[in-house]
């Protein structure tokens, strides 16, 4: 059963990344946003994965900014989750 659960989580993460990349690459395409909203509403695990991906994205941006010496005052402030339910 644990193996099945891991497989489901892998599928959720794969879909999360797919939707995130589509929106990132084509932010003006409303179909991508519609697909994301529909998918997020299907299961609380989808929203959780998307929020976690958002936190990883922000942390990566902060780490890169530190690496190149950019000011981080705005980036490091407490940020609300990307999507709230």
C-alpha positions, 0 to 999 in steps of 0.5 A: 500500500505504501508503494501505491501511495508513493506512486500517487504522490509521484503522479501528483508532483509530475502533474503539478510540475507540468501545469506550473511549467505551462503557466510559466512558459505561456502566462497569457494562455487562459486554458492553462489557468483553467486547467490548473484551477480545475485540477487544484479543485479535484483533490486537496493533495493537488493544492498542497503539492502546488503550494509546496512547489511555490515555496520551492520556487521562491526559496530557489529565487532567494538562494539565487539572489543571494548568490549574485548579491541582490538585496533580499528585503522584499523576497525574504518577507513572510509571503502568504501561500500561492493558493489558499483554500 
